């Protein structure tokens, strides 16, 4: 994948994550509740996006900001899956190994999401990793 294609894919995934966020916000506004499965899909895709963006932003001088964002997004997903027991990868969220490597957990869960074809949702686009 060329650099241009990688950036285009990153921008596309950013748009998809924003659409998921808007959908969740709309649900919360209209009925005061959100779809937990949709929330988890948002968290996985948001964390994977932040992780990919971090690697691209390191060359621009924004590495500290993007690294913090990726780490926070990863921790949020890990905390969600621990609380709701919704992890889908082979190593459960409760495993102590993820305490030191929450971004590794994101990689596992995003790969599981892709492998299970859960990205075929018409409201969500496939990430290009």
MDTraj code that builds the backbone (N, CA, C; nanometers):
import mdtraj as md
import numpy as np

residues = "UNK UNK UNK UNK UNK UNK UNK UNK UNK UNK UNK UNK UNK UNK UNK UNK UNK UNK UNK UNK UNK UNK UNK UNK UNK UNK UNK UNK UNK UNK UNK UNK UNK UNK UNK UNK UNK UNK UNK UNK UNK UNK UNK UNK UNK UNK UNK UNK UNK UNK UNK UNK UNK UNK UNK UNK UNK UNK UNK UNK UNK UNK UNK UNK UNK UNK UNK UNK UNK UNK UNK UNK UNK UNK UNK UNK UNK UNK UNK UNK UNK UNK UNK UNK UNK UNK UNK UNK UNK UNK UNK UNK UNK UNK UNK UNK UNK UNK UNK UNK UNK UNK UNK UNK UNK UNK UNK UNK UNK UNK UNK UNK UNK UNK UNK UNK UNK UNK UNK UNK UNK UNK UNK UNK UNK UNK UNK UNK UNK".split()
xyz = np.array([
    [0.0850, -0.1163, 0.0000],
    [0.0000, 0.0000, 0.0000],
    [0.0905, 0.1238, 0.0000],
    [0.0620, 0.2158, -0.0894],
    [0.1416, 0.3384, -0.0958],
    [0.1042, 0.4310, 0.0192],
    [0.1888, 0.5290, 0.0428],
    [0.1628, 0.6261, 0.1494],
    [0.0302, 0.6979, 0.1261],
    [0.0047, 0.7351, 0.0025],
    [-0.1205, 0.8037, -0.0319],
    [-0.2414, 0.7149, -0.0043],
    [-0.2317, 0.5886, -0.0404],
    [-0.3417, 0.4954, -0.0151],
    [-0.3620, 0.4748, 0.1346],
    [-0.2519, 0.4706, 0.2081],
    [-0.2602, 0.4517, 0.3530],
    [-0.3309, 0.5708, 0.4170],
    [-0.2937, 0.6923, 0.3768],
    [-0.3598, 0.8119, 0.4303],
    [-0.5069, 0.8148, 0.3927],
    [-0.5388, 0.7774, 0.2685],
    [-0.6785, 0.7750, 0.2240],
    [-0.7590, 0.6762, 0.3075],
    [-0.7007, 0.5583, 0.3335],
    [-0.7684, 0.4577, 0.4159],
    [-0.7864, 0.5075, 0.5586],
    [-0.6857, 0.5765, 0.6098],
    [-0.6942, 0.6316, 0.7445],
    [-0.8053, 0.7367, 0.7538],
    [-0.8136, 0.8221, 0.6552],
    [-0.9201, 0.9234, 0.6534],
    [-1.0581, 0.8599, 0.6403],
    [-1.0662, 0.7554, 0.5587],
    [-1.1939, 0.6846, 0.5438],
    [-1.2365, 0.6225, 0.6770],
    [-1.1421, 0.5574, 0.7439],
    [-1.1745, 0.4942, 0.8724],
    [-1.2107, 0.6001, 0.9765],
    [-1.1455, 0.7159, 0.9704],
    [-1.1804, 0.8265, 1.0604],
    [-1.3270, 0.8654, 1.0405],
    [-1.3696, 0.8719, 0.9164],
    [-1.5086, 0.9042, 0.8856],
    [-1.6040, 0.7979, 0.9399],
    [-1.5672, 0.6718, 0.9250],
    [-1.6520, 0.5623, 0.9749],
    [-1.6639, 0.5698, 1.1272],
    [-1.5527, 0.5941, 1.1942],
    [-1.5546, 0.6043, 1.3407],
    [-1.6419, 0.7222, 1.3833],
    [-1.6320, 0.8325, 1.3113],
    [-1.7163, 0.9485, 1.3432],
    [-1.8642, 0.9162, 1.3230],
    [-1.8971, 0.8424, 1.2171],
    [-2.0366, 0.8032, 1.1940],
    [-2.0880, 0.7129, 1.3061],
    [-2.0043, 0.6196, 1.3516],
    [-2.0434, 0.5337, 1.4635],
    [-2.0674, 0.6176, 1.5890],
    [-1.9802, 0.7139, 1.6131],
    [-1.9963, 0.8031, 1.7281],
    [-2.1268, 0.8808, 1.7189],
    [-2.1563, 0.9328, 1.6009],
    [-2.2810, 1.0079, 1.5814],
    [-2.4036, 0.9194, 1.6029],
    [-2.3954, 0.7961, 1.5567],
    [-2.5068, 0.7027, 1.5744],
    [-2.5291, 0.6732, 1.7231],
    [-2.4204, 0.6522, 1.7970],
    [-2.4311, 0.6272, 1.9405],
    [-2.4867, 0.7489, 2.0129],
    [-2.4417, 0.8659, 1.9757],
    [-2.4926, 0.9891, 2.0369],
    [-2.6415, 1.0046, 2.0087],
    [-2.6810, 0.9780, 1.8853],
    [-2.8229, 0.9860, 1.8489],
    [-2.9082, 0.8904, 1.9294],
    [-2.8584, 0.7682, 1.9498],
    [-2.9324, 0.6717, 2.0311],
    [-2.9482, 0.7227, 2.1738],
    [-2.8414, 0.7756, 2.2284],
    [-2.8462, 0.8243, 2.3664],
    [-2.9427, 0.9405, 2.3802],
    [-2.9462, 1.0274, 2.2811],
    [-3.0360, 1.1434, 2.2854],
    [-3.1811, 1.1000, 2.2715],
    [-3.2079, 1.0078, 2.1797],
    [-3.3460, 0.9692, 2.1520],
    [-3.4087, 0.8776, 2.2561],
    [-3.3317, 0.7840, 2.3080],
    [-3.3937, 0.6918, 2.4032],
    [-3.3139, 0.6734, 2.5322],
    [-3.2102, 0.7511, 2.5489],
    [-3.1342, 0.7459, 2.6732],
    [-3.0487, 0.6225, 2.6913],
    [-3.0394, 0.5408, 2.5885],
    [-2.9599, 0.4184, 2.5978],
    [-2.8825, 0.3993, 2.4682],
    [-2.7823, 0.3148, 2.4761],
    [-2.7063, 0.2839, 2.3560],
    [-2.6991, 0.1330, 2.3368],
    [-2.6744, 0.0941, 2.2160],
    [-2.6564, -0.0458, 2.1798],
    [-2.5141, -0.0854, 2.2210],
    [-2.5010, -0.1774, 2.3142],
    [-2.3703, -0.2165, 2.3673],
    [-2.2807, -0.2759, 2.2591],
    [-2.3381, -0.3505, 2.1658],
    [-2.2596, -0.4094, 2.0581],
    [-2.2037, -0.2995, 1.9670],
    [-2.2849, -0.1994, 1.9378],
    [-2.2399, -0.0865, 1.8573],
    [-2.1339, -0.0058, 1.9323],
    [-2.1523, 0.0099, 2.0629],
    [-2.0538, 0.0802, 2.1447],
    [-1.9197, 0.0086, 2.1393],
    [-1.9219, -0.1238, 2.1494],
    [-1.7972, -0.1994, 2.1456],
    [-1.7309, -0.1892, 2.0092],
    [-1.8104, -0.1979, 1.9030],
    [-1.7534, -0.1840, 1.7689],
    [-1.6862, -0.0466, 1.7545],
    [-1.7503, 0.0565, 1.8070],
    [-1.6910, 0.1897, 1.8049],
    [-1.5585, 0.1896, 1.8812],
    [-1.5570, 0.1322, 1.9999],
    [-1.4351, 0.1321, 2.0808],
    [-1.3208, 0.0578, 2.0123],
    [-1.3498, -0.0563, 1.9524],
    [-1.2458, -0.1326, 1.8826],
    [-1.1919, -0.0514, 1.7655],
    [-1.2825, 0.0006, 1.6829],
    [-1.2388, 0.0736, 1.5639],
    [-1.1701, 0.2044, 1.6003],
    [-1.2165, 0.2713, 1.7046],
    [-1.1548, 0.3969, 1.7485],
    [-1.0134, 0.3709, 1.7993],
    [-0.9964, 0.2646, 1.8773],
    [-0.8640, 0.2310, 1.9299],
    [-0.7694, 0.1879, 1.8174],
    [-0.8181, 0.1089, 1.7228],
    [-0.7349, 0.0663, 1.6095],
    [-0.6960, 0.1861, 1.5233],
    [-0.7885, 0.2777, 1.5028],
    [-0.7596, 0.3987, 1.4266],
    [-0.6527, 0.4822, 1.4958],
    [-0.6657, 0.5013, 1.6249],
    [-0.5667, 0.5799, 1.6998],
    [-0.4298, 0.5137, 1.6943],
    [-0.4270, 0.3816, 1.6999],
    [-0.3011, 0.3087, 1.6933],
    [-0.2339, 0.3296, 1.5571],
    [-0.3114, 0.3180, 1.4492],
    [-0.2551, 0.3384, 1.3145],
    [-0.2132, 0.4828, 1.2944],
    [-0.2933, 0.5768, 1.3426],
    [-0.2601, 0.7179, 1.3275],
    [-0.1315, 0.7517, 1.4010],
    [-0.1094, 0.6892, 1.5141],
    [0.0124, 0.7152, 1.5910],
    [0.1363, 0.6855, 1.5082],
    [0.1366, 0.5742, 1.4400],
    [0.2550, 0.5386, 1.3609],
    [0.2786, 0.6386, 1.2480],
    [0.1723, 0.6924, 1.1907],
    [0.1883, 0.7915, 1.0844],
    [0.2282, 0.9284, 1.1385],
    [0.1780, 0.9641, 1.2551],
    [0.2028, 1.0974, 1.3092],
    [0.3404, 1.1119, 1.3731],
    [0.4074, 1.0036, 1.3978],
    [0.5408, 1.0113, 1.4591],
    [0.6358, 1.0959, 1.3749],
    [0.6182, 1.0929, 1.2452],
    [0.7066, 1.1670, 1.1559],
    [0.6736, 1.3166, 1.1508],
    [0.5607, 1.3570, 1.2070],
    [0.5166, 1.4961, 1.1960],
    [0.5441, 1.5799, 1.3197],
    [0.5943, 1.5197, 1.4256],
    [0.6188, 1.5953, 1.5473],
    [0.5027, 1.5920, 1.6449],
    [0.3962, 1.5215, 1.6115],
    [0.2808, 1.5101, 1.6999],
    [0.2784, 1.3747, 1.7698],
    [0.3923, 1.3113, 1.7751],
    [0.3991, 1.1749, 1.8265],
    [0.3490, 1.1633, 1.9704],
    [0.3820, 1.2581, 2.0552],
    [0.3395, 1.2479, 2.1951],
    [0.1877, 1.2540, 2.2043],
    [0.1266, 1.3450, 2.1324],
    [-0.0189, 1.3584, 2.1337],
    [-0.0851, 1.2324, 2.0802],
    [-0.0376, 1.1822, 1.9683],
    [-0.1005, 1.0647, 1.9082],
    [-0.0758, 0.9393, 1.9913],
    [0.0396, 0.9312, 2.0542],
    [0.0685, 0.8154, 2.1389],
    [-0.0236, 0.8137, 2.2608],
    [-0.0430, 0.9282, 2.3216],
    [-0.1336, 0.9380, 2.4366],
    [-0.2755, 0.9023, 2.3944],
    [-0.3193, 0.9538, 2.2784],
    [-0.4536, 0.9233, 2.2286],
    [-0.4693, 0.7736, 2.2056],
    [-0.3705, 0.7112, 2.1419],
    [-0.3777, 0.5672, 2.1150],
    [-0.3789, 0.4873, 2.2444],
    [-0.2959, 0.5274, 2.3396],
    [-0.2922, 0.4566, 2.4681],
    [-0.4235, 0.4702, 2.5440],
    [-0.4815, 0.5903, 2.5450],
    [-0.6098, 0.6115, 2.6139],
    [-0.7226, 0.5334, 2.5471],
    [-0.7267, 0.5341, 2.4150],
    [-0.8304, 0.4599, 2.3426],
    [-0.8173, 0.3097, 2.3696],
    [-0.6945, 0.2612, 2.3728],
    [-0.6713, 0.1188, 2.4014],
    [-0.7171, 0.0843, 2.5425],
    [-0.6823, 0.1684, 2.6381],
    [-0.7208, 0.1447, 2.7763],
    [-0.8729, 0.1473, 2.7911],
    [-0.9403, 0.2375, 2.7194],
    [-1.0860, 0.2474, 2.7262],
    [-1.1504, 0.1173, 2.6762],
    [-1.1011, 0.0656, 2.5626],
    [-1.1532, -0.0611, 2.5106],
    [-1.1289, -0.1739, 2.6101],
    [-1.0079, -0.1820, 2.6630],
    [-0.9747, -0.2877, 2.7577],
    [-1.0642, -0.2806, 2.8811],
    [-1.0836, -0.1606, 2.9349],
    [-1.1713, -0.1437, 3.0520],
    [-1.3151, -0.1842, 3.0197],
    [-1.3633, -0.1458, 2.9010],
    [-1.4999, -0.1809, 2.8595],
    [-1.5154, -0.3329, 2.8539],
    [-1.4210, -0.3987, 2.7871],
    [-1.4315, -0.5432, 2.7721],
    [-1.4175, -0.6160, 2.9049],
    [-1.3364, -0.5625, 2.9938],
    [-1.3259, -0.6238, 3.1263],
    [-1.4570, -0.6086, 3.2029],
    [-1.5161, -0.4943, 3.1946],
    [-1.6409, -0.4697, 3.2675],
    [-1.7580, -0.5469, 3.2091],
    [-1.7646, -0.5561, 3.0763],
    [-1.8802, -0.6171, 3.0096],
    [-1.8547, -0.7599, 2.9607],
    [-1.7318, -0.8091, 2.9774],
    [-1.6965, -0.9445, 2.9339],
    [-1.7291, -0.9647, 2.7857],
    [-1.6865, -0.8677, 2.7033],
    [-1.7222, -0.8705, 2.5621],
    [-1.6047, -0.8920, 2.4687],
    [-1.4875, -0.9216, 2.5197],
    [-1.3729, -0.9470, 2.4330],
    [-1.3988, -1.0671, 2.3437],
    [-1.3430, -1.0649, 2.2241],
    [-1.3659, -1.1732, 2.1289],
    [-1.2382, -1.2431, 2.0859],
    [-1.1240, -1.1928, 2.1293],
    [-0.9967, -1.2534, 2.0923],
    [-0.9675, -1.3783, 2.1730],
    [-0.8561, -1.4415, 2.1409],
    [-0.8211, -1.5668, 2.2069],
    [-0.7724, -1.5473, 2.3499],
    [-0.7124, -1.4322, 2.3793],
    [-0.6670, -1.4038, 2.5157],
    [-0.7681, -1.3075, 2.5783],
    [-0.8355, -1.3461, 2.6859],
    [-0.9410, -1.2630, 2.7438],
    [-0.8883, -1.1289, 2.7969],
    [-0.9771, -1.0318, 2.7999],
    [-0.9428, -0.8978, 2.8490],
    [-0.8923, -0.9031, 2.9933],
    [-0.9410, -0.9959, 3.0704],
    [-0.9030, -1.0053, 3.2114],
    [-0.7586, -1.0523, 3.2311],
    [-0.6954, -1.1019, 3.1266],
    [-0.5574, -1.1515, 3.1390],
    [-0.4641, -1.0383, 3.1813],
    [-0.3779, -1.0676, 3.2762],
    [-0.2856, -0.9675, 3.3307],
    [-0.1890, -0.9130, 3.2259],
    [-0.1621, -0.9896, 3.1212],
    [-0.0667, -0.9433, 3.0195],
    [-0.1086, -0.8135, 2.9536],
    [-0.2403, -0.7867, 2.9490],
    [-0.2886, -0.6650, 2.8820],
    [-0.2655, -0.5401, 2.9672],
    [-0.2418, -0.5562, 3.0961],
    [-0.2136, -0.4394, 3.1805],
    [-0.0922, -0.3626, 3.1288],
    [0.0074, -0.4344, 3.0811],
    [0.1295, -0.3718, 3.0301],
    [0.1247, -0.3482, 2.8789],
    [0.0228, -0.4022, 2.8118],
    [0.0167, -0.3923, 2.6660],
    [-0.1266, -0.3743, 2.6155],
    [-0.1944, -0.2655, 2.6557],
    [-0.3319, -0.2476, 2.6103],
    [-0.3429, -0.2312, 2.4583],
    [-0.2407, -0.1782, 2.3938],
    [-0.2463, -0.1656, 2.2480],
    [-0.2323, -0.3012, 2.1800],
    [-0.1640, -0.3941, 2.2436],
    [-0.1608, -0.5317, 2.1940],
    [-0.3003, -0.5923, 2.1978],
    [-0.3749, -0.5568, 2.3014],
    [-0.5135, -0.6031, 2.3115],
    [-0.5962, -0.5482, 2.1954],
    [-0.5752, -0.4210, 2.1619],
    [-0.6459, -0.3609, 2.0477],
    [-0.6146, -0.4387, 1.9205],
    [-0.4878, -0.4710, 1.8987],
    [-0.4497, -0.5461, 1.7785],
    [-0.5240, -0.6797, 1.7731],
    [-0.5285, -0.7493, 1.8876],
    [-0.5982, -0.8775, 1.8930],
    [-0.7466, -0.8604, 1.8616],
    [-0.8100, -0.7635, 1.9244],
    [-0.9543, -0.7460, 1.9084],
    [-0.9912, -0.6938, 1.7696],
    [-0.9097, -0.6072, 1.7132],
    [-0.9376, -0.5585, 1.5777],
    [-0.9212, -0.6716, 1.4773],
    [-0.8182, -0.7533, 1.4946],
    [-0.7995, -0.8691, 1.4067],
    [-0.9189, -0.9640, 1.4177],
    [-0.9696, -0.9825, 1.5387],
    [-1.0864, -1.0683, 1.5589],
    [-1.2091, -1.0092, 1.4902],
    [-1.2267, -0.8791, 1.5003],
    [-1.3390, -0.8110, 1.4355],
    [-1.3312, -0.8299, 1.2848],
    [-1.2121, -0.8128, 1.2284],
    [-1.1936, -0.8303, 1.0841],
    [-1.2145, -0.9754, 1.0427],
    [-1.1592, -1.0676, 1.1208],
    [-1.1676, -1.2100, 1.0900],
    [-1.3122, -1.2596, 1.0940],
    [-1.3894, -1.2079, 1.1865],
    [-1.5284, -1.2508, 1.2017],
    [-1.6229, -1.1809, 1.1053],
    [-1.5674, -1.1006, 1.0142],
    [-1.6463, -1.0271, 0.9147],
    [-1.7507, -0.9363, 0.9776],
    [-1.7245, -0.8893, 1.0985],
    [-1.8182, -0.7983, 1.1629],
    [-1.8130, -0.6590, 1.1001],
    [-1.7178, -0.6371, 1.0110],
    [-1.7062, -0.5075, 0.9464],
    [-1.7910, -0.5008, 0.8208],
    [-1.8650, -0.6073, 0.7905],
    [-1.9523, -0.6065, 0.6741],
    [-2.0832, -0.5343, 0.7002],
    [-2.0978, -0.4794, 0.8200],
    [-2.2135, -0.3987, 0.8549],
    [-2.2259, -0.2862, 0.7531],
    [-2.3435, -0.2638, 0.6929],
    [-2.3568, -0.1574, 0.5936],
    [-2.3242, -0.0192, 0.6489],
    [-2.3316, -0.0018, 0.7797],
    [-2.3003, 0.1271, 0.8399],
    [-2.1518, 0.1436, 0.8688],
    [-2.0719, 0.0419, 0.8407],
    [-1.9293, 0.0467, 0.8753],
    [-1.8448, 0.0006, 0.7564],
    [-1.7337, 0.0660, 0.7361],
    [-1.6437, 0.0298, 0.6269],
    [-1.5283, -0.0544, 0.6792],
    [-1.4717, -0.1361, 0.5932],
    [-1.3578, -0.2180, 0.6311],
    [-1.2336, -0.1311, 0.6476],
    [-1.1605, -0.1486, 0.7576],
    [-1.0346, -0.0761, 0.7703],
    [-0.9305, -0.1366, 0.6796],
    [-0.8363, -0.0586, 0.6395],
    [-0.7301, -0.1076, 0.5524],
    [-0.6013, -0.1097, 0.6312],
    [-0.5758, -0.2252, 0.6955],
    [-0.4545, -0.2392, 0.7758],
    [-0.3531, -0.3222, 0.7038],
])
top = md.Topology()
chain = top.add_chain()
for i, resn in enumerate(residues, 1):
    res = top.add_residue(resn, chain, resSeq=i)
    for name in ("N", "CA", "C"):
        top.add_atom(name, md.element.get_by_symbol(name[0]), res)
traj = md.Trajectory(xyz[None], top)
